Amino acid sequence: MSRRVVFDVNILVSAVIAPNGAPARAYLAALEQSWTIGRSWHIVSRLIDVLGRPRFHNRLPNNRLNAFLGGFQGYAEPFTPDPSVTGIADDEEDDLVLGTAVAAGADYLVTGDAGLLRIGEYRGVRIVTAREFLAILDADVRF
């Protein structure tokens, strides 16, 4: 059984800045349980942009930022966002993230974005918070 997940940029940024928080735990648990993690040029580009802002870049050691970015790009499989995913979310950026999840055949899109969370599910992709994803992973481990 292939298990696939896409993490939104807000989850990935949170994982870097709060290594003990739910987003970091969700990301690490997916890695430890050998989930396929999907990424796109859009997600990587936004991640680099956000982490490069002085607010984050000045507070975090470069080696931590570089290690996370390198690990994410090395482990996550690249997908091109499905171009048919337009006008579904509140804005184009969210459509690109959702399009990445669709293209990846993801079971889950993990996000903290209220607009995406309101969608709930799209083309078989369940849209959940980091805490909800952790509960799903916990339930999988028990069975």
C-alpha positions as CSV (number, residue, x, y, z in Angstrom):
1,M,0.0,0.0,0.0
2,S,1.5,3.3,-1.1
3,R,1.0,6.1,1.4
4,R,1.5,9.6,0.1
5,V,1.4,13.0,1.8
6,V,2.1,16.6,0.8
7,F,3.0,19.2,3.5
8,D,2.0,22.8,2.9
9,V,4.7,25.5,3.2
10,N,3.2,26.7,6.5
11,I,3.7,23.2,8.0
12,L,7.3,23.0,6.7
13,V,8.2,26.4,8.1
14,S,6.7,25.5,11.4
15,A,8.7,22.3,11.4
16,V,11.9,24.2,11.0
17,I,11.2,26.9,13.6
18,A,9.6,24.7,16.3
19,P,11.3,21.3,16.1
20,N,9.1,19.9,19.0
21,G,5.8,21.1,17.6
22,A,3.1,19.1,15.9
23,P,4.1,20.1,12.3
24,A,7.7,18.8,13.0
25,R,6.5,15.7,14.6
26,A,4.1,15.0,11.7
27,Y,6.8,15.5,9.2
28,L,9.3,13.3,11.0
29,A,6.7,10.6,11.7
30,A,5.9,10.5,7.9
31,L,9.6,10.0,7.2
32,E,10.0,7.4,9.9
33,Q,7.0,5.4,8.7
34,S,8.3,5.6,5.1
35,W,5.5,7.7,3.6
36,T,6.1,9.1,0.1
37,I,6.3,12.9,0.6
38,G,5.5,14.9,-2.5
39,R,6.9,18.3,-3.3
40,S,6.7,20.7,-6.3
41,W,8.7,23.6,-7.6
42,H,6.2,25.9,-6.1
43,I,6.4,24.4,-2.6
44,V,10.2,24.5,-2.6
45,S,10.3,28.0,-4.0
46,R,7.9,29.3,-1.4
47,L,9.8,27.5,1.4
48,I,13.1,29.0,0.4
49,D,11.5,32.5,0.1
50,V,9.8,32.3,3.5
51,L,12.8,30.9,5.3
52,G,15.0,33.5,3.7
53,R,13.1,36.3,5.2
54,P,15.0,38.2,8.0
55,R,12.3,37.2,10.5
56,F,13.4,33.6,10.2
57,H,16.8,33.7,8.6
58,N,18.3,35.9,11.3
59,R,16.9,33.7,14.1
60,L,17.8,30.3,12.8
61,P,21.3,28.9,12.2
62,N,22.1,28.5,8.5
63,N,23.2,24.9,9.0
64,R,19.7,24.1,10.4
65,L,18.0,25.8,7.5
66,N,20.3,24.3,4.9
67,A,20.0,20.8,6.5
68,F,16.2,20.9,6.4
69,L,16.0,22.3,2.9
70,G,18.5,19.8,1.6
71,G,16.8,16.9,3.4
72,F,13.4,17.9,2.1
73,Q,14.5,18.3,-1.5
74,G,16.5,15.1,-1.3
75,Y,13.8,12.9,0.2
76,A,10.5,14.3,-1.2
77,E,9.5,13.2,-4.6
78,P,9.0,16.0,-7.2
79,F,5.6,16.5,-8.9
80,T,4.3,19.1,-11.2
81,P,1.0,20.6,-9.8
82,D,-2.0,19.3,-11.7
83,P,-3.0,22.3,-13.9
84,S,-6.7,21.4,-13.8
85,V,-6.7,22.4,-10.1
86,T,-7.8,26.0,-10.5
87,G,-10.4,28.1,-8.6
88,I,-10.8,25.4,-5.9
89,A,-9.0,27.2,-3.1
90,D,-9.1,30.8,-2.0
91,D,-6.0,31.8,-4.0
92,E,-3.7,30.6,-6.7
93,E,-0.9,29.6,-4.3
94,D,-3.3,27.2,-2.4
95,D,-4.5,25.8,-5.7
96,L,-0.8,25.0,-6.6
97,V,-0.3,23.2,-3.3
98,L,-3.6,21.3,-3.7
99,G,-2.6,20.6,-7.3
100,T,0.7,19.1,-6.1
101,A,-1.2,16.8,-3.7
102,V,-3.5,15.7,-6.6
103,A,-0.5,15.1,-9.0
104,A,1.3,13.1,-6.3
105,G,-1.8,10.9,-5.7
106,A,-1.5,12.0,-2.0
107,D,-3.8,10.5,0.6
108,Y,-3.3,13.6,2.7
109,L,-2.4,17.3,2.4
110,V,-1.2,18.6,5.8
111,T,-1.8,22.3,6.2
112,G,-2.6,25.0,8.7
113,D,-4.3,27.1,6.1
114,A,-8.0,27.7,7.0
115,G,-9.1,28.0,3.4
116,L,-7.6,24.7,2.4
117,L,-8.9,23.0,5.6
118,R,-12.4,24.2,4.8
119,I,-12.3,22.2,1.5
120,G,-11.9,19.1,3.6
121,E,-11.3,16.6,0.7
122,Y,-10.6,17.0,-3.0
123,R,-10.2,14.3,-5.6
124,G,-9.5,11.7,-2.8
125,V,-7.0,14.0,-1.0
126,R,-8.0,14.5,2.6
127,I,-6.9,17.9,3.9
128,V,-5.9,17.8,7.6
129,T,-4.0,19.7,10.3
130,A,-0.7,18.4,11.6
131,R,-2.4,17.2,14.8
132,E,-5.0,15.3,12.8
133,F,-2.3,13.7,10.7
134,L,-0.4,12.6,13.8
135,A,-3.6,11.0,15.1
136,I,-4.0,9.2,11.8
137,L,-0.4,7.9,11.9
138,D,-0.9,6.9,15.5
139,A,-4.0,4.9,14.6
140,D,-2.1,3.2,11.7
141,V,0.7,2.1,14.0
142,R,-1.7,0.5,16.4
143,F,-3.3,-1.7,13.7
